[in-house]
Amino acid sequence: MADSKPIVDETLHKNLKDLKEYVALATVNAKDYQNINLEIIRHMIEEENIPGVYVTLNKPFKTLKSLLKGCSVGQLILPN
């Protein structure tokens, strides 16, 4: 997926706009997983201004930190 930002922004806004509290689960094609995953994180932090905790079991902390360099991760808790 070349530029998934507009698709992710539109989909998340449409499906989550009326919810006050929620846990979001996304099903993503394996080929697009990393790109879409980072766009979802970016959307939640930068577009929605939602703080959060990101938990993953399949990526080491150093890898995740490197991947998130372009995001404003000030509101994201990354356990190390």
Secondary structure as the mmCIF struct_conf table of DSSP 4:
data_model
#
loop_
_struct_conf.conf_type_id
_struct_conf.id
_struct_conf.beg_label_comp_id
_struct_conf.beg_label_asym_id
_struct_conf.beg_label_seq_id
_struct_conf.end_label_comp_id
_struct_conf.end_label_asym_id
_struct_conf.end_label_seq_id
HELX_RH_AL_P HELX_RH_AL_P1 LYS A 5 LEU A 16
TURN_TY1_P TURN_TY1_P1 LYS A 17 ASP A 18
BEND BEND1 LYS A 20 GLU A 21
HELX_RH_3T_P HELX_RH_3T_P1 ALA A 30 ASP A 32
HELX_RH_AL_P HELX_RH_AL_P2 TYR A 33 ARG A 42
HELX_RH_PI_P HELX_RH_PI_P1 HIS A 43 GLU A 47
BEND BEND2 GLU A 48 GLU A 48
STRN STRN1 GLY A 52 VAL A 53
BEND BEND3 LEU A 57 LYS A 59
HELX_RH_AL_P HELX_RH_AL_P3 PHE A 61 LEU A 67
HELX_RH_3T_P HELX_RH_3T_P2 LEU A 68 GLY A 70
BEND BEND4 CYS A 71 CYS A 71
HELX_RH_3T_P HELX_RH_3T_P3 VAL A 73 GLN A 75
STRN STRN2 LEU A 76 ILE A 77
#
